[in-house]
């Protein structure tokens, strides 16, 4: 195998494959390296694909990509001990191409997407673990791959090697992380009896549901949960703050089991058969954990650059990764055209990202982290909302008190008005204004 390329992309996830696809279409000699047995084999995903970027690269991709269902309904649910309150939203606009998003399974989708890059001319090498970068002076000129492939050289290396990015650390672009900058997600896929998905979630045809949950996940664990409808199965799981797991010395598997036993969730899983289990570390600190994005001969994209939007009510990463991969590819192609690969030339990568929704949104929601780390968001408010409605709707022969008096009584019991006001300001600063 020729060991010299215009660009080497490390990681065949959404960011890396997008970069390889764009570069191959420009006629550049590009190598896409993946440490898994095949692209997607090591990916855990809930998961929803919001394909705004992908639809520009592969128009009407949903006609050929292995999508499960289009997202017809979105729900946000507050979970308390024995009750739940949901906001259930659906729109006729979600039925129009390119739709609001699709439920996908990453092992199948990533494999298909990588083949699109191969068809465009990229070389894909799976089961290739990159263990170091190659430097000449201050310039990165390639990577070292474990085993017989040895050293591979390129004018530009695009690091899309995941949340803990070995390459970004080796290049000196990031320091050590803190536990409060990550969440740990675990997911199960559960096969349901024929017709159960449509019946239990009020769906017809290819309609699908995405449901995010907020509440206490296990004993003292802070986080959320998700449920997505595949064609004949459910993808469901929990996402818990890593610092919460560390502080409580708890197992996230227990949180998943508790979520599955909740009286709102358990009936949805009846008759289900376990198919698979997976886990994944999720960057959630946004710009607070974004490394320097470039150096001489290298760019960083996707999870490796912390490009995940955590907003409490939304979790978006794939669309950001694809946009960053595309931008990295355009930057690398421009450098190849000029024949210059120094840090000053590659600095345009960040400039381009600042003009895109990627860094705009990450900066727009830079105050969200204190919101999602606020323990009352999980321990108090979901229960408060559920208890308020429970008392208001109860028919117990005592009459129906005014809503304000119920809220006042429960607030005094739980946290007090001023604490709620401070939390409200924090929430508004993070998500609203």
N, C-alpha and C positions, 0 to 999 in steps of 0.2 A: 504494500500500500504506500502511495505517495504520502510523505509525512510533512508536507508544507502546503499551507492554505492561505487564502486571503483573510478569512475570519474563522475562528473556532468558537462555537457556541457550546457552553457547558450546561446541560440540563434540558431535557426535552419536555418540559412543562409548557404552559401557555405562553410564557415570555420567551423562552428559548426557541420553541418551534416557530413562533411568529417571526422572530428575528431571522431564523434560518430560511423560512419561506420567502420573506421579502428580499433577502440577499441573493438567494438562488434565482429568483425571478429577474434580478438585475444582472445576471450572468456571472456573478462572483463565485469563486471556488470556496465553498463553505462546508465545514464539518460540524455535525451535530452529535454531541456525546451524551449518552444516557447511562447511568450506573445500573438501572434496573434491567430485568430480563427483556422488557420492551417498554416503550413510553407509556406511562400511566400505571405500571405494575406496582409502583411504590407510593401512589397518590391516594390519600384519603380525601373525600369530598362529599358534601352534603347531598345534592348540591345543585345550585342554580347557575346557569350560564346566561349572563346578560350580554348579548352578542352584537352590541353596537359597533365595536371595532371589527369583529370577525365578519360581519355582513359587508363591510367595505372591501375586505380582502378576498372573501369567498362569497359573492352574491348568492342569496337564497341557499346558504349552506345547509339549512334545515331539510332541504330536499334530499341530501346525500349523507349528512353527518348522522351518527347514531344517537339522536336525541330521543328522550323517553316521552315526554309530554310538554306542551307549551303551558306556561304559567297563566292560568285563567283567574285564579283566586289567590290573594295574599292575606294571611291572617297574622295578627300579633296577639299573643295570649299571655295574660298575667296568671301565674299559677300560685295558689295558696295550698295549704295542707289537703283539704278535701274539696276544693272548689276552684273555679277558673272564670276569668272574664276575657272575652275576645273581641277584637276589632276585625271584622271580616269584610274585606274589600274586593270587589270585582268590577270590571269595566269591559264594555263591548270593544273598547279600543285595544284591549289585550288580545283580542282575537284576530287583529289585522297584522299581516306581515310587516316588519320583521318581529312582531310580537314584543311583549315585555321581557320575555326570557324563556328559557327551556330548562327542564329538569334533565340532567345528564348523569352518566356514570363515568368517572374519569378514566378508568382502565380502558374502556371501549373508545371514548371520545379522543383521548390523547393519542391512542394508537392510530386512529383515523387521521387526526390532524398532522401527525408526524409524517404520514405517508403522503400528504399533500405537499409537504416540503421536499420529500424525496422525489416526487413526480416533477417538481420544479427544478430539480438538479442537485439538491443537497445530498451529502453523504451522511448516512446515519450509522453510528456505531453504538449498539447497546452493550450492556454488561461491561462498561468502561468507566472505571473509578478514577477520577482525577485526584491526585494526592499532593500536587504542588504546582506552582507557577515557575516559569523559566524567565530569568532576568538577564538583560545585558545592560549594565549600568543602571540607569533609572527607568529603563524601558522594559515592559513585559513583552516577551516575544513568543510565548507559547505556554504549553502545560505539560506536566509529566503525568503519564497514565500508568497505573499499576499494571504490571505484567509485561507481556511481550511487545505491546505497542510502544512502550517507552516514551520518548520525547516526541511531541507533535508541535510544530511551529506555525505561527500565523502573524500577520501584521496587527490584527486586533483580536482580543479575546473578550467575549461577552459572557459574563458570569451570571447565569440564571440557575444557580445550583442550590436554591432553596433557602429556607428561613435562617439557618445557621451558617450560611455561606462560608465555606472554607477558603474560597478564593479571595473574597473581600477581606478576610482576616489576614491571609498570607500577603496580600498586597498592601497591608497597612491602612486600609480604607475604613475600618471600623475597630472599635475596642471591644471590651467585654459587655455583655448584656446583663440586665437585671431581671429577676423573676417576674416583677410587675409589668414587664413589657410583653409578656406572652400569655396566651391561653392554651390549654391542651384540649383538643377535641377528640372524642371517640364516637364511632358510628357503627351501627348494625344495619344490615340489609335483611329484611324479613319478607319472605314470600307469602302472599295471601291467597286464599281460595279464588277460583275464577269468578270474576264479576264483583269481588268484594271492594276493590279500590273505587270503582265507579259508585257502588251503592253507599258505602260508608262516608264518602266525601262529596257526594252530590255532583259527580262529574259525568260528562258524556263524551264519547269519541276520544280525541286526543287532549282534552282539557286536563290540566293538572293543578295541584295546590302546593304552595310553599307556606309553611307555618313556623314562625319563630316564637319561642316561649321565654319568659323572664320570670325568675323566682329563685328560691333557695334550692340548690341542686345537692341533695344529700345533707348531712349534718354539718351546718356551718359553712358549706361550700358556696361560693358566689359565682354565678354564671348564668347561662341560658341553655336552651335546647332547640332542636329543629326537627321538622318532619317534612319530607318531600315525597310526593307520589310518583313512583316509576310506573311502567306499563302494568305490571302485575305484582309489584312489590313496594315496600316502603323503605326509604332511607331515613333513619332517625338516630339522633345522638344527642350528646350533651357537650357543652363547651364551658370549661371551668378555668378561672384565673389560676395561673401556675403558682402564684404566691399564696393563694388560698389553700391549694393542695399541700404546699410546703408547710404552712403554718399549722394546719390541722393534722398533718401526717396521715392524710386520708387517701383512699384509692378511688380513682375516678370511675372505676367499674361499678362501685357501689352506687354512685350518683346516677349512672345510667339505669341500673336496675330499679332504683327508687322512682325515676321518671317513668319507666315502663309500667310500674304498678299504680301510678296515679289514677284515680277513678275516672278522669277524663280521657286518659290515654289507653288504659288497659282494654276497654271494649273495642278499640280500633285495631288491636293486634290479635284478637281472638282467632284461633285456627291458623295462626301464622307459623311459618317454618323458618328457622334461622338459616341464613345463607352465608354471610361473611361478617367479619369484624375488622376494623382498622382504626388507627390512631394517627394524629397529626398535630404538630406544634404550629400555632398561629401567631404571627406578629400582630400586635394590636396597639402599639404606641405611635404609629404613624410617623410624622416628621421627627418626633422625639427620638426615634431609633433609626432614622434613615442615615446610612453611611455616606461618606463622600462617594459620589456616583461615578467618578472617572479618575483615571491616572494615565500615564503614558502607556498606550497599548492595551488598555482594558476599560470596559464599561460594566456597570452592575444594574440588573433589572429584576422586576418581579418581587417575589417573597424575599429574595436575597437583599433587596433594597428596602424591605419593610413596606412595600406598596400594597397594603391592605387597608380598606376603609372600614373601621369599626365604629358604628354609630349607635350601638345599643339596639336600635330597631332595624338596622341593616348591617350586612356583612358582605362586602364586595371585594373580590381580589382578582378573579380571572380577567375581567374587562380591563382592570388597571395593568395587569401583567402583559396582556396583549398590546395595549397602547404603548407601554414602556419598551417592549420588545421591538415593535415597529420603529419607534423613535431611535432606539439603539442601532437598528439596522440601517436606517437612513444616515445616521451619524457615521457609522463605520464605512458605509459605501462612499460617502463624501470624502472621508479621509483617504480611502483607497484611490479615489479619483485624483486627489491632490498629491498622493504619495507622501503624506505627512501623518504621523501617528502619535505625536507627542501630546502631552496633557493639554496644552493650549488649544490644539486643534480639536481634541475630543471634548473640550469644555462646552462646545455647542450642544452636547447631549442634554446637559442640565438646562440650558437656555431654552431648548425646544420643549422640554418637559414642563417648564414654568409657563409656557404658552398653551399647554394642553390641560385637559380636565384632571390629569393625574396629580400634579403638584398643587393645582388650584384647590381641588377637593381636600387633599391631605392637609393643606394649610387652613382651609376654611373650617375644618373640623379638628383643629389641633388642640382645642380645649375639651375634647370629648373624654380623654383618658380619666381625668378625675371623676367624671360622671360614672363611667363604667366600673371604677374602683370603689365607689361609694357603697358600703355594705348595706345601707338602708334601701338602696335600689332593689335589693334581693330579699332582705330580711323583713322589711317593714311595708313598703308601698304596695306590692302585690296583695299581701294579706289585708292591708287597710282597705283597698278598693273592693276586694271580695267580701269582707265583713260588712262594709257599708251597704252594699247592694243586698246582701243576705238579710240584714236588719230591715232595710227599706221595703223589700218585697215580701217579707214574712207576713203570713196571715195567722195570727196567734190569739185573736180575741182582745188584743191590747190596742188596736188601732195602728195607724201609720204616722209616725212622727215626721216632722219636716226633715228634709235631707240635711240641711245645715246643722241641725241639732245632733244628728247622728255623727256627722263628720267631726264636729267640735268635740263630742264626747270621746270618740275613738282617738282623735289627735292628742287630747289631753292624756289619754291612757297610754299612748304609744310614744310620741316624740315631742309634742307641743307645736304650736303654730309657728313660732319663730324659726325652729329648726326646719320645718317644712318650707318656710319662705326662703331660707338660705339654700336649701337643696333645690328649690325651684329656680333661684337665680343661677346656680351652678348648671342646672339642666338647660336653662335658656341660653346661657353663654356658650354652652357646648353644642347645642343642636338647633336653636331657634334664631338667634340674632347674631 
